[in-house]
Amino acid sequence: MNFEEILKSKTERAEAVLAQYLPKETGFQKKVLEAINYSVMAGGKRLRPILMEESFLLFHGEGKQIEPFMAALEMIHNYSLVHDDLPAMDNDEYRRGRKTTWKVYGDGMAVLAGDGLLNLAFETAAGAFAFAQDEKTCRQIAGALQILGKKSGIYGMIGGQTADLEAESGAELTEELLLYIHENKTAALIQAAMMIGAILAGADDKAVGAMERAAYNIGIAFQIQDDILDVTSTTEILGKPVGSDEKNHKLTYVALHGLEKSREDVRRLSEEALAILRSFETRNEFLEELVQFLITREK
């Protein structure tokens, strides 16, 4: 199989794992469960759970304890999108070609759906203890839970979202602040994916730290590429309006450094990330291809 066929297969696998942990739409709270399932099953590339499992495989991970964490991270990613779309945040009416959760269920129910997904994520991840065979695996799961909380919380994704919201409210957006936003709003969940995969496979602290650095580079390069595509692509190719950053007067990496330097930095960051992934005793060639695909994508 070629890369695209393998990616399709792994996306389907991530979808199947996620579906196992989604709630049945019954009971007096049925409406919020419908809203949760609507938001999670709206499509998406499922890149974070795939990155997690491929990192797990890179370090010869075995067992099903990875699966609850794959589902949990995707739940957290989707809760953040549900809340991002709300009128009080980005006020978006469409995502992935469908009406956003708040447009279908109302903003109150969308808030609850996001809250429900976040709680369900940690309930799901904690279920990994059921697959633990020994004390060592229990310690790995506990460490993975800490990473999941930190990288999705006030010292991770929520911290980045806070800084982004402040910047939109008129705070001076410097290069330092812009990188902080990208590191936390975009890279943090990629770091969570790759670090958790390594931890659950039994990688040592040095290797986990190396995966954190690689994921930082991947996340920043991914966001810079987003900025580049907003300037250079077309609506037809990208699948969403282009030029919105300039129209909304948003400070971006491209606005700060220009296209040539931005492309140069994407190459540098991606090469550094790939060098880290190639530095381990074993290689995961699909993971390396996936990183290149993410960073050099055209849409």
C-alpha positions as CSV (number, residue, x, y, z in Angstrom):
1,M,0.0,0.0,0.0
2,N,1.1,3.6,-0.6
3,F,1.2,6.3,2.1
4,E,-2.3,7.6,1.4
5,E,-3.8,4.1,1.6
6,I,-2.0,3.4,4.8
7,L,-3.2,6.7,6.2
8,K,-6.8,5.9,5.3
9,S,-6.5,2.6,7.0
10,K,-5.1,4.1,10.2
11,T,-7.7,6.9,10.1
12,E,-10.4,4.2,10.0
13,R,-8.8,2.4,12.9
14,A,-8.7,5.6,15.0
15,E,-12.4,6.2,14.1
16,A,-13.3,2.7,15.3
17,V,-11.4,3.1,18.6
18,L,-13.1,6.4,19.2
19,A,-16.6,5.0,18.4
20,Q,-16.1,2.4,21.1
21,Y,-16.0,5.1,23.8
22,L,-18.8,7.4,22.6
23,P,-22.0,7.5,24.7
24,K,-25.3,5.9,23.8
25,E,-28.0,8.5,23.2
26,T,-30.4,7.5,25.9
27,G,-31.8,8.9,29.2
28,F,-32.9,12.3,30.4
29,Q,-29.5,13.7,29.3
30,K,-30.0,12.4,25.7
31,K,-29.8,15.8,24.1
32,V,-26.3,16.5,25.3
33,L,-25.2,13.0,24.3
34,E,-26.6,13.7,20.8
35,A,-24.6,17.0,20.7
36,I,-21.5,15.2,21.8
37,N,-21.7,12.5,19.1
38,Y,-22.7,15.1,16.5
39,S,-19.5,17.1,17.1
40,V,-17.1,14.2,17.4
41,M,-18.4,12.3,14.3
42,A,-18.4,15.4,12.1
43,G,-15.3,14.1,10.3
44,G,-11.7,15.1,10.7
45,K,-8.3,13.6,10.0
46,R,-7.9,11.9,13.5
47,L,-4.2,12.9,13.3
48,R,-3.6,13.1,17.1
49,P,-4.7,9.6,17.9
50,I,-2.7,8.3,14.9
51,L,0.4,10.2,16.0
52,M,-0.1,8.7,19.5
53,E,-0.3,5.1,18.3
54,E,2.6,5.5,15.9
55,S,4.7,6.9,18.7
56,F,3.7,3.9,20.8
57,L,4.7,1.6,18.0
58,L,8.0,3.4,17.6
59,F,9.0,2.3,21.1
60,H,7.7,-1.2,20.6
61,G,4.5,-0.6,22.6
62,E,2.2,-3.6,23.2
63,G,-1.3,-3.9,24.7
64,K,-4.6,-2.1,24.6
65,Q,-3.9,0.6,27.2
66,I,-3.1,3.0,24.3
67,E,-6.7,2.9,23.0
68,P,-8.5,4.8,25.8
69,F,-5.9,7.5,25.5
70,M,-6.3,7.7,21.7
71,A,-10.1,8.2,22.2
72,A,-9.6,10.7,25.1
73,L,-7.2,13.0,23.1
74,E,-9.6,13.2,20.2
75,M,-12.5,14.0,22.6
76,I,-10.4,16.8,24.1
77,H,-9.5,18.1,20.6
78,N,-13.2,18.1,19.6
79,Y,-14.4,19.8,22.8
80,S,-12.0,22.6,22.1
81,L,-13.5,23.0,18.6
82,V,-17.0,23.0,19.9
83,H,-16.1,25.8,22.3
84,D,-14.0,27.7,19.7
85,D,-17.0,27.9,17.4
86,L,-19.3,29.5,20.1
87,P,-20.6,33.0,19.5
88,A,-18.5,34.2,22.5
89,M,-15.3,32.8,20.8
90,D,-15.0,32.6,17.0
91,N,-18.7,32.7,16.2
92,D,-18.4,30.1,13.4
93,E,-21.5,28.6,11.9
94,Y,-19.9,25.9,9.8
95,R,-17.1,23.3,10.4
96,R,-16.1,20.5,8.0
97,G,-19.0,21.4,5.8
98,R,-21.7,21.0,8.5
99,K,-23.4,23.4,10.8
100,T,-21.4,23.8,14.1
101,T,-22.7,22.2,17.2
102,W,-24.1,25.5,18.7
103,K,-26.0,26.2,15.5
104,V,-27.7,22.9,15.7
105,Y,-28.3,22.5,19.4
106,G,-28.0,26.1,20.7
107,D,-25.0,27.7,22.5
108,G,-26.1,26.5,26.0
109,M,-26.2,22.8,24.9
110,A,-22.9,23.3,23.0
111,V,-21.2,24.5,26.2
112,L,-22.5,21.4,28.0
113,A,-21.4,19.2,25.1
114,G,-17.9,20.6,25.3
115,D,-17.8,20.2,29.1
116,G,-19.2,16.7,28.7
117,L,-16.5,15.7,26.2
118,L,-13.7,17.0,28.5
119,N,-15.0,15.0,31.5
120,L,-15.6,12.0,29.3
121,A,-12.0,12.2,28.0
122,F,-10.5,11.7,31.5
123,E,-13.1,9.1,32.4
124,T,-12.1,7.3,29.2
125,A,-8.3,7.7,29.7
126,A,-8.6,6.4,33.3
127,G,-10.2,3.3,31.9
128,A,-6.7,2.3,30.6
129,F,-5.9,1.0,34.1
130,A,-8.2,-1.9,33.3
131,F,-5.6,-3.1,30.8
132,A,-2.6,-2.8,33.2
133,Q,-0.9,-6.1,33.9
134,D,1.6,-4.8,36.5
135,E,2.6,-1.9,38.7
136,K,5.0,-0.6,36.0
137,T,2.1,-0.2,33.5
138,C,0.0,1.5,36.2
139,R,2.8,4.1,36.7
140,Q,3.0,4.6,33.0
141,I,-0.7,5.2,32.7
142,A,-0.6,7.6,35.7
143,G,2.2,9.6,34.0
144,A,0.2,9.7,30.7
145,L,-2.8,11.1,32.6
146,Q,-0.6,13.9,34.0
147,I,0.6,14.8,30.5
148,L,-2.9,14.7,29.1
149,G,-4.1,17.1,31.8
150,K,-1.1,19.5,31.6
151,K,-1.0,19.7,27.8
152,S,-4.7,20.3,27.4
153,G,-5.0,22.7,30.3
154,I,-4.0,26.1,31.6
155,Y,-0.3,25.3,31.0
156,G,-1.1,24.0,27.5
157,M,-4.0,24.4,25.1
158,I,-6.2,26.5,27.3
159,G,-3.3,28.8,28.1
160,G,-2.7,29.3,24.3
161,Q,-6.4,29.9,23.7
162,T,-6.4,32.5,26.5
163,A,-3.4,34.3,25.0
164,D,-5.1,34.2,21.6
165,L,-8.3,35.7,23.0
166,E,-6.3,38.4,24.8
167,A,-4.5,39.3,21.6
168,E,-7.8,39.6,19.7
169,S,-9.0,41.9,22.4
170,G,-6.3,44.4,21.7
171,A,-3.2,43.1,23.6
172,E,0.1,43.8,21.8
173,L,0.9,40.7,19.8
174,T,4.7,40.3,19.7
175,E,6.7,37.5,18.1
176,E,7.2,36.0,21.5
177,L,3.5,36.0,22.2
178,L,2.7,34.6,18.8
179,L,5.0,31.7,19.3
180,Y,3.5,31.1,22.8
181,I,0.1,30.9,21.2
182,H,1.2,28.5,18.5
183,E,3.2,26.4,21.0
184,N,0.2,25.9,23.3
185,K,-2.9,26.3,21.1
186,T,-1.5,24.0,18.3
187,A,1.6,22.1,19.4
188,A,0.5,21.1,22.9
189,L,-2.0,18.4,21.9
190,I,0.6,17.1,19.3
191,Q,3.1,16.9,22.2
192,A,0.5,15.1,24.3
193,A,-0.1,12.6,21.6
194,M,3.6,11.7,21.0
195,M,4.7,11.9,24.6
196,I,1.8,9.6,25.8
197,G,2.6,7.1,23.1
198,A,6.2,7.0,24.2
199,I,5.3,6.8,27.9
200,L,2.8,4.0,27.5
201,A,5.4,2.0,25.5
202,G,7.9,2.3,28.3
203,A,10.3,4.9,26.8
204,D,12.7,6.5,29.2
205,D,12.6,10.2,30.3
206,K,15.2,11.2,27.8
207,A,13.3,9.7,24.9
208,V,10.0,11.2,26.1
209,G,11.7,14.6,26.3
210,A,13.0,14.1,22.7
211,M,9.5,13.3,21.5
212,E,8.2,16.5,23.2
213,R,10.8,18.6,21.3
214,A,10.0,16.9,18.0
215,A,6.3,17.5,18.6
216,Y,6.9,21.2,19.4
217,N,8.7,21.6,16.0
218,I,5.9,19.7,14.2
219,G,3.2,21.9,15.8
220,I,5.0,25.2,15.1
221,A,5.8,24.2,11.5
222,F,2.2,23.0,11.0
223,Q,0.9,26.4,12.1
224,I,3.4,28.4,10.0
225,Q,2.3,26.3,7.0
226,D,-1.3,27.2,7.8
227,D,-0.3,30.9,7.7
228,I,1.5,30.4,4.4
229,L,-1.5,28.6,2.8
230,D,-3.8,31.5,3.9
231,V,-1.7,33.8,1.7
232,T,-0.8,31.5,-1.2
233,S,-3.6,29.0,-1.6
234,T,-7.1,29.3,-3.1
235,T,-10.5,28.7,-1.5
236,E,-11.0,25.7,-3.9
237,I,-7.8,23.9,-2.8
238,L,-7.9,24.9,0.9
239,G,-11.6,24.2,1.4
240,K,-12.1,27.4,3.4
241,P,-11.7,31.1,2.7
242,V,-8.2,32.4,2.2
243,G,-6.8,35.8,3.1
244,S,-8.8,35.9,6.3
245,D,-5.8,36.6,8.5
246,E,-5.0,39.8,6.6
247,K,-8.7,40.8,6.5
248,N,-9.0,40.3,10.2
249,H,-5.7,42.1,10.8
250,K,-4.2,39.1,12.6
251,L,-0.4,39.1,13.2
252,T,0.9,35.9,11.6
253,Y,4.3,34.4,11.2
254,V,4.2,35.3,7.5
255,A,3.3,38.9,8.3
256,L,6.3,39.1,10.6
257,H,8.9,37.3,8.5
258,G,7.6,37.2,4.9
259,L,6.9,34.1,2.8
260,E,10.5,33.1,2.0
261,K,11.7,33.1,5.7
262,S,8.5,31.3,6.7
263,R,9.0,28.5,4.2
264,E,12.6,28.3,5.3
265,D,11.6,27.9,8.9
266,V,9.0,25.2,8.1
267,R,11.8,23.3,6.4
268,R,14.2,23.8,9.3
269,L,11.7,22.8,12.0
270,S,10.5,19.8,10.0
271,E,14.1,18.6,9.4
272,E,14.9,18.9,13.1
273,A,11.8,17.0,14.0
274,L,12.6,14.2,11.6
275,A,16.2,14.1,12.8
276,I,14.9,13.4,16.3
277,L,12.6,10.6,15.1
278,R,15.4,9.0,13.2
279,S,17.8,9.1,16.2
280,F,16.2,6.2,18.0
281,E,17.3,2.6,17.7
282,T,14.3,1.7,15.6
283,R,12.5,3.7,12.9
284,N,8.9,4.2,12.2
285,E,8.9,5.1,8.5
286,F,5.1,5.8,8.4
287,L,5.4,8.2,11.3
288,E,8.2,10.1,9.5
289,E,6.1,10.2,6.3
290,L,3.1,11.5,8.3
291,V,5.2,14.3,9.7
292,Q,6.4,15.3,6.3
293,F,2.8,15.2,5.0
294,L,1.4,17.3,7.8
295,I,4.0,20.0,7.4
296,T,4.1,20.2,3.5
297,R,0.4,19.8,3.0
298,E,-1.4,22.0,0.5
299,K,-4.7,22.1,2.3
